[in-house]
């Protein structure tokens, strides 16, 4: 395992319409660290995430994932190393059955036979999805929480070293959200969790990075930033419920 699975050096990115989404981002994430990425809509979180497995390639500056620079030659290695879990599981689940969905990524990596079966079973076990009950089911008939866990199982089945989540608790009821938090806590992998759910960030991540208008405006202890209501408001963020003071 590399000491710094993610290393971002002076990354800037401007969309074709002239919108500058990222301005001189420097960020280094250590092995097995869970880091929250927070910021208002339009702060650059999604653009940054899409750089981490080369869906967007750097225009200025560079990104190193594991031992690979993010460039077209290394995309295959990078996509095996970084698993991206989208906000809406329906963007990720499109096969006829749960089993085929979870098997999709490792099959793309070239796995077949027993090795493939093992990976699918490991992915399902990691998210507490019972293969007996779920394998043949169609993902369309599942709850939001189940869909999210199956999307994560499919990413874990590819054996990544880094997981990047986009709003993992969005659209989940309280029980599913609790199961998700327990699940993320149990995974011994480097995790970058972009979220508006600051209470979840506080519970899961010792470190928080705040983006505002494409710049890193804070990178440090989660508790420190979450208890600074004025700073959060300044960057269009609400303080977590656990810090709201009664007036």
HELIX and SHEET records of a PDB file:
HELIX    1   1 UNK A   45  UNK A   52  1                                   8    
HELIX    2   2 UNK A   72  UNK A   74  5                                   3    
HELIX    3   3 UNK A   75  UNK A   81  1                                   7    
HELIX    4   4 UNK A   89  UNK A   91  5                                   3    
HELIX    5   5 UNK A   98  UNK A  108  1                                  11    
HELIX    6   6 UNK A  113  UNK A  126  1                                  14    
HELIX    7   7 UNK A  131  UNK A  134  1                                   4    
HELIX    8   8 UNK A  139  UNK A  141  5                                   3    
HELIX    9   9 UNK A  144  UNK A  156  1                                  13    
HELIX   10  10 UNK A  174  UNK A  186  1                                  13    
HELIX   11  11 UNK A  198  UNK A  204  1                                   7    
HELIX   12  12 UNK A  222  UNK A  226  1                                   5    
HELIX   13  13 UNK A  229  UNK A  234  1                                   6    
HELIX   14  14 UNK A  241  UNK A  243  5                                   3    
SHEET    1   A 4 UNK A  20  UNK A  29  0                                        
SHEET    2   A 4 UNK A   6  UNK A  14 -1                                        
SHEET    3   A 4 UNK A  60  UNK A  65 -1                                        
SHEET    4   A 4 UNK A  68  UNK A  69 -1                                        
SHEET    1   B 6 UNK A  82  UNK A  85  0                                        
SHEET    2   B 6 UNK A 162  UNK A 166  1                                        
SHEET    3   B 6 UNK A 190  UNK A 194  1                                        
SHEET    4   B 6 UNK A  34  UNK A  38  1                                        
SHEET    5   B 6 UNK A 207  UNK A 212  1                                        
SHEET    6   B 6 UNK A 215  UNK A 221 -1                                        
END                                                                             
